[in-house]
Amino acid sequence: MRYSQSEIEQFTHEAITRGQCVLRGHFPAEKLRRWNEEFQPLLEAHVERERGNENRGAQRYYVTLPFIEPFADEEIFCDADVLAIVENLVGKDFVMCQFATDTPLRGSDYQDLHRDTPPLFPEIKVETPSFQLAVNFPLVDVTEENGPFETTYGTHLMTKEKGLQKIEAGEIKLEKLMMKTGDLMIRDVRAIHRGTPNKTDVPRPMCVVGYSRRWLFRPEVSIRIPRHTWESLSWRSKHLLRFNPRVESLDEVDTAEVYQSFAY
Ligand SMILES: O=C(O)CCC(=O)C(=O)O
């Protein structure tokens, strides 16, 4: 591990109180640049297939990553520091439920402010500790121009209405997150956020690895694991991925995105 126990606790504290923490320069940037090259044809094919479906906003695409090389890489989704913080936040035996990308292209716009999940108990208007996390990392450097993720601190702990009121009143600020390739963010997906416009000709893919409490089922984001990938995984990865469907090969799988309703 790169971080000491007390540093892991600091990151955990930050994520609990602010809704997110950022680990700078944690993943190998060169590897992620190779991912970006491999990702471009997948993005192009997806844009072609989904033409006319702009449910996340104009020129903004959600693409699930195939769970094969180079993406099915334990150095990324099974990173010891990340998993230690994730376990502190969502408990022992948590699961990995999502492995995808969000990419704004030129022509994208500001999204509405949103969360990625509803609260667990909307009836009582009280937010619980974390139950659903996203680990986000970009495949290119994020700048002012190419659509930085905009987020707010502390809004995961209040109702969405309260959070929006505080943002409106200027009591809580929207913060643009500049991230270099290799930086990663661990966030509670209830923190109110939005995508911003990419004003360049270069796509800005942001990977998202989702981790949930062990009892939470999110059918819209399952990861299909080809048998030969499954057989190569460590015990720890198999445990993380234990509830995801296994398939003989990805050729037989319908790759149409079913994760359409994304904003709460
Ligand atoms: O990657 C981004 O810029 C944010 C996208 C987002 O929040 C979403 O589509 O739910």
The ligand as an SDF file (V2000), in Angstrom:
LIG
                    3D

 10  9  0  0  0  0  0  0  0  0999 V2000
  -18.5550   12.9090  -15.9820 O   0  0  0  0  0  0  0  0  0  0  0  0
  -19.1710   13.9520  -15.7510 C   0  0  0  0  0  0  0  0  0  0  0  0
  -18.7720   15.0230  -16.1500 O   0  0  0  0  0  0  0  0  0  0  0  0
  -20.4270   13.8970  -14.9370 C   0  0  0  0  0  0  0  0  0  0  0  0
  -21.4700   13.0910  -15.5840 C   0  0  0  0  0  0  0  0  0  0  0  0
  -22.6120   12.8230  -14.6650 C   0  0  0  0  0  0  0  0  0  0  0  0
  -22.6750   13.2950  -13.5670 O   0  0  0  0  0  0  0  0  0  0  0  0
  -23.6940   11.9260  -15.1140 C   0  0  0  0  0  0  0  0  0  0  0  0
  -23.8860   11.7350  -16.3250 O   0  0  0  0  0  0  0  0  0  0  0  0
  -24.3890   11.4070  -14.2250 O   0  0  0  0  0  0  0  0  0  0  0  0
  1  2  2  0
  2  3  1  0
  2  4  1  0
  4  5  1  0
  5  6  1  0
  6  7  2  0
  6  8  1  0
  8  9  2  0
  8 10  1  0
M  END
$$$$
